[in-house]
Amino acid sequence: MRQPIAQGRTQKRDSKRHASAQEILDAAATAFSERGYAATSIDDVADVLGCTKGRIYHYFRTKGDLFIGIHLQALEWALEAVGPTAERADLGPEEKLREMVHHHAMHLMNRASYMGPAQYQIEMNLASEGRNKDEQMARIMKMRRQFEAYYVTVVEEGIQAGVFRDTDANILVKAVLGTINWMHVWFRPGGPQDSTAERERTAAVLAEYAVQGVLGA
């Protein structure tokens, strides 16, 4: 069935709007990762994007809105990276954890410009000029809990199956996530050793390290 012309136009406008907003978030992520939140202005984001401030204000009214938008986008990608594996019924907990960490690490490396800003817990509190900040922060915290819950559920499955060590699953998960998320400190995209193969190797090493750290004796 052919869709109504008006509906088609609306879908095209929505798609175009999403693409434009995504380009702005990409530019903001680059600016924030290079300068930090406090030292970055809307002018800096416009310079990275090569546009006027007016285009940015059309989609994001404040710098805080941009910063929160980066967090939301990074979390959406993170959930997409690990969620499908966590919910698979054909994998055991060890295989699930290995694959989740691998996908998580690849996500962080492939979205490197979002990686640093998304880890800035202190600077999140500086984004006070963001509109609907409390509502957006509640959404961010809910997504973070969901992301961590995926890992906790898998680790608990492993403990119950006698595969992982019998200890506090929440603490084990925090240790695993702390290791992976610390990549924002040492991973440098575009460096002399950076390549798709090297990223895959790095993700595999981290995944094996995480699994070995929770396996039972």
URCOR-V864814 format. One record per pair of residues at least 6 apart in sequence whose C-alpha atoms are under 8 Angstrom apart, sorted by the first residue. I is the first residue (numbers start at 1). J is the second residue. D is the distance in whole Angstrom. If there is no record, write none. Layout:
I_J_D / I_J_D
This chain:
21_59_6 / 23_49_8 / 24_45_8 / 24_49_7 / 24_56_7 / 25_66_7 / 25_69_7 / 25_70_6 / 26_113_8 / 26_114_8 / 27_45_6 / 27_46_8 / 27_48_6 / 27_49_6 / 28_45_5 / 28_48_8 / 28_66_7 / 28_67_8 / 28_70_8 / 29_67_8 / 29_70_7 / 29_113_5 / 29_114_5 / 29_117_7 / 30_48_8 / 30_113_5 / 30_114_7 / 31_40_7 / 31_44_7 / 31_45_6 / 31_48_7 / 32_40_6 / 32_117_6 / 33_113_6 / 33_114_7 / 33_116_6 / 33_117_6 / 36_117_8 / 37_67_8 / 37_117_8 / 37_123_6 / 38_123_8 / 38_126_8 / 41_63_7 / 42_53_7 / 42_56_8 / 42_63_6 / 43_53_6 / 46_52_6 / 46_53_6 / 46_56_7 / 60_66_6 / 61_131_8 / 62_129_7 / 62_130_6 / 62_131_8 / 63_127_7 / 63_129_7 / 63_130_7 / 64_126_8 / 64_127_4 / 64_128_6 / 64_129_5 / 64_130_4 / 64_131_8 / 65_127_8 / 65_129_8 / 65_130_5 / 65_131_7 / 67_117_8 / 67_124_8 / 67_127_7 / 68_124_8 / 68_127_8 / 68_130_8 / 68_136_7 / 68_137_8 / 70_114_7 / 70_117_7 / 70_118_7 / 71_114_8 / 71_117_7 / 71_118_5 / 71_140_7 / 72_140_6 / 74_114_6 / 74_115_7 / 74_118_7 / 75_140_8 / 75_143_7 / 75_144_7 / 76_143_8 / 77_107_7 / 78_104_7 / 78_107_7 / 78_147_7 / 79_143_8 / 79_146_8 / 79_147_6 / 81_100_7 / 81_103_6 / 81_104_6 / 81_107_7 / 82_100_5 / 82_101_8 / 82_103_6 / 82_104_6 / 82_147_8 / 82_150_8 / 83_147_8 / 83_150_7 / 85_96_6 / 85_99_7 / 85_100_6 / 86_96_6 / 86_97_8 / 86_100_7 / 86_150_6 / 86_151_7 / 86_154_7 / 88_96_8 / 92_158_8 / 93_154_6 / 93_155_7 / 93_157_6 / 93_158_5 / 93_163_8 / 94_158_7 / 94_163_7 / 94_211_7 / 96_154_7 / 97_151_7 / 97_154_7 / 97_155_8 / 97_207_8 / 97_210_8 / 97_211_7 / 98_207_5 / 98_208_6 / 98_210_7 / 98_211_6 / 99_207_7 / 100_207_8 / 101_180_8 / 101_203_7 / 101_206_7 / 101_207_5 / 101_210_7 / 102_203_5 / 102_204_6 / 102_206_7 / 102_207_5 / 103_203_8 / 104_180_8 / 105_180_6 / 105_203_5 / 105_206_8 / 106_199_7 / 106_200_7 / 106_203_6 / 108_114_8 / 108_115_6 / 108_181_8 / 108_183_8 / 108_184_8 / 109_115_8 / 109_187_7 / 109_189_7 / 109_199_7 / 112_184_8 / 112_189_7 / 115_184_6 / 116_184_5 / 116_185_8 / 119_181_8 / 119_184_8 / 148_173_7 / 151_173_6 / 152_169_6 / 152_170_6 / 152_173_6 / 155_164_7 / 155_169_6 / 155_173_8 / 156_169_6 / 158_164_5 / 159_165_6 / 159_166_5 / 159_167_8 / 162_216_7 / 163_215_6 / 163_216_6 / 164_214_5 / 164_215_4 / 164_216_4 / 165_214_6 / 165_215_6 / 165_216_4 / 165_217_7 / 166_216_7 / 172_214_7 / 176_210_6 / 180_206_7 / 188_194_8
